[in-house]
């Protein structure tokens, strides 16, 4: 079964420490322990975060994750509200990651 990992990335391909305020995320499809596709998307959560309040921002993030059939989220850290939301969506979270984003997902994929 394919899994789709969403991970925040910066312009250099490193894990962006700001999950809920990320400007860009990568969507990696993983099949048979390997990345089969990698797509980076400008989400602008950095500028959108404070525009509508936390609840609307969480809803925006949730919609993006559902629309992209995300099964796993990898991030350095996230706030407790976001963590609860992802848990309620039954998404697997992998926290404490850093370094090259693609290498992070490759390490996770080896465990799937």
C-alpha positions as CSV (number, residue, x, y, z in Angstrom):
1,X,0.0,0.0,0.0
2,X,1.3,3.4,-1.0
3,X,1.9,5.9,1.8
4,X,2.1,9.7,1.2
5,X,4.5,11.6,3.5
6,X,4.2,15.4,3.9
7,X,7.3,17.1,5.1
8,X,8.1,20.9,5.3
9,X,11.1,21.9,3.1
10,X,13.1,25.0,2.7
11,X,14.7,26.4,-0.5
12,X,17.9,24.2,0.1
13,X,15.9,21.0,0.5
14,X,16.4,20.8,4.2
15,X,13.6,20.1,6.7
16,X,12.0,23.5,7.5
17,X,11.6,23.6,11.3
18,X,8.2,25.4,10.9
19,X,5.6,22.8,10.2
20,X,2.5,24.9,10.7
21,X,4.2,28.0,9.3
22,X,6.0,26.3,6.4
23,X,6.1,28.1,3.1
24,X,6.7,24.9,1.2
25,X,6.1,21.2,1.7
26,X,7.1,18.1,-0.1
27,X,4.7,15.2,-0.8
28,X,6.5,12.0,-1.2
29,X,4.8,8.8,-2.3
30,X,6.4,5.7,-0.8
31,X,5.9,2.2,-2.2
32,X,7.9,-0.9,-1.2
33,X,10.1,1.1,1.1
34,X,11.2,3.5,-1.7
35,X,10.2,7.0,-2.8
36,X,8.3,6.7,-6.1
37,X,7.4,10.4,-6.4
38,X,8.5,13.7,-4.9
39,X,6.5,16.8,-5.4
40,X,7.2,20.2,-3.7
41,X,4.2,22.5,-3.2
42,X,4.2,26.2,-2.2
43,X,1.6,26.2,0.6
44,X,2.3,29.7,2.0
45,X,1.3,28.6,5.5
46,X,3.9,31.1,6.8
47,X,1.9,34.0,5.6
48,X,-1.6,32.4,6.0
49,X,-1.1,31.3,9.6
50,X,-2.1,34.5,11.3
51,X,-4.7,35.7,8.7
52,X,-7.8,33.7,9.9
53,X,-7.0,32.5,13.4
54,X,-5.7,29.1,14.6
55,X,-8.9,27.1,13.9
56,X,-9.2,28.2,10.3
57,X,-5.5,27.6,9.7
58,X,-5.8,24.1,11.1
59,X,-8.7,23.5,8.8
60,X,-6.7,24.7,5.8
61,X,-3.8,22.3,6.7
62,X,-6.3,19.5,7.2
63,X,-7.9,20.1,3.9
64,X,-4.5,20.1,2.1
65,X,-3.6,16.8,3.8
66,X,-6.9,15.2,2.9
67,X,-6.9,16.5,-0.7
68,X,-3.4,15.0,-1.1
69,X,-4.2,11.7,0.6
70,X,-1.4,12.1,3.1
71,X,-0.9,9.2,5.5
72,X,2.2,10.4,7.4
73,X,3.6,13.8,8.5
74,X,7.3,14.3,9.2
75,X,8.3,17.4,11.0
76,X,10.9,18.8,13.5
77,X,8.1,19.8,15.9
78,X,4.5,21.1,16.0
79,X,2.2,22.6,18.6
80,X,-0.1,20.5,20.7
81,X,-3.2,21.7,18.8
82,X,-1.8,20.7,15.5
83,X,-0.6,17.3,16.9
84,X,-4.1,16.6,18.3
85,X,-5.7,17.5,14.9
86,X,-3.3,15.1,13.0
87,X,-4.0,12.4,15.6
88,X,-7.8,12.9,15.2
89,X,-7.2,12.5,11.4
90,X,-5.4,9.2,12.2
91,X,-2.2,10.4,10.5
92,X,1.1,9.0,11.6
93,X,3.4,11.7,12.8
94,X,7.2,11.5,12.8
95,X,8.6,14.3,15.0
96,X,12.2,15.4,15.7
97,X,13.4,15.1,12.1
98,X,16.0,17.4,10.6
99,X,18.6,17.6,7.8
100,X,18.0,16.8,4.2
101,X,14.2,16.3,3.7
102,X,14.5,13.6,1.0
103,X,17.0,11.6,3.1
104,X,14.6,11.9,6.1
105,X,11.8,10.4,4.0
106,X,14.1,7.7,2.7
107,X,15.0,6.7,6.2
108,X,11.3,6.6,7.2
109,X,10.4,4.6,4.0
110,X,12.9,1.9,5.0
111,X,10.8,1.3,8.1
112,X,7.4,1.2,6.4
